[in-house]
Amino acid sequence: MTTRLSTKGQLIIPKKIRDRHGWRSGTELKIEDLGDCLIVRLSDAAPETTLDELVGCTGYQGPSRTLGDMEAAIAAGARESR
């Protein structure tokens, strides 16, 4: 599916796509520029989070583990699944 920019720089999103997503006039969309492509999503669909907000979100209460501990556990799990 293709579309064009208007002379005012507006992008027309085809009706079929707007209907599928329930986007109506006035819907706020977030555009992410990835260089060779754009991602368009609802502005509130995926709120931006920081690493600090994610730290501790798993609820793990045990002792801290080192990277070596984690790699050993992954290797042990891989051996068990064979």
SVG drawing of the C-alpha trace seen along z (x, -y; Angstrom):
<svg xmlns="http://www.w3.org/2000/svg" viewBox="-13 -23 45 58">
<polyline fill="none" stroke="black" stroke-width="0.4" points="0.0,0.0 1.4,-3.4 0.5,-7.0 1.8,-10.5 2.7,-13.6 0.5,-16.5 1.9,-19.9 1.7,-20.9 3.8,-17.8 0.8,-15.9 0.8,-12.1 -2.4,-10.5 -3.0,-7.2 -5.3,-5.0 -8.9,-4.6 -8.5,-0.8 -5.5,-1.1 -7.2,-3.9 -10.3,-1.7 -8.3,1.4 -6.6,-0.5 -9.7,-2.6 -7.8,-5.8 -10.2,-8.8 -9.7,-12.4 -7.7,-13.9 -6.0,-10.7 -2.5,-11.4 0.2,-9.3 3.9,-9.0 6.4,-8.7 9.7,-7.1 12.4,-7.8 14.7,-4.8 16.6,-6.3 15.4,-4.1 11.9,-3.7 9.3,-5.2 7.2,-3.6 3.8,-5.0 1.9,-4.1 -0.6,-5.6 1.2,-8.1 0.1,-6.4 0.4,-2.8 4.0,-2.3 5.1,-4.7 8.8,-5.3 10.5,-3.6 14.0,-4.0 16.3,-1.3 15.9,-2.7 12.1,-2.1 12.7,1.5 15.3,2.4 13.7,4.5 10.5,5.1 10.9,8.9 10.4,9.0 13.5,11.2 14.4,11.1 17.4,13.5 21.1,12.7 22.7,10.8 24.1,13.0 27.2,12.4 27.3,12.8 29.4,15.9 26.6,17.4 24.0,16.6 26.1,18.1 26.7,21.3 22.9,21.6 22.1,21.2 24.7,23.8 23.3,26.2 19.8,25.7 21.0,26.3 22.6,29.6 19.4,30.7 17.2,30.0 19.2,32.3"/>
</svg>
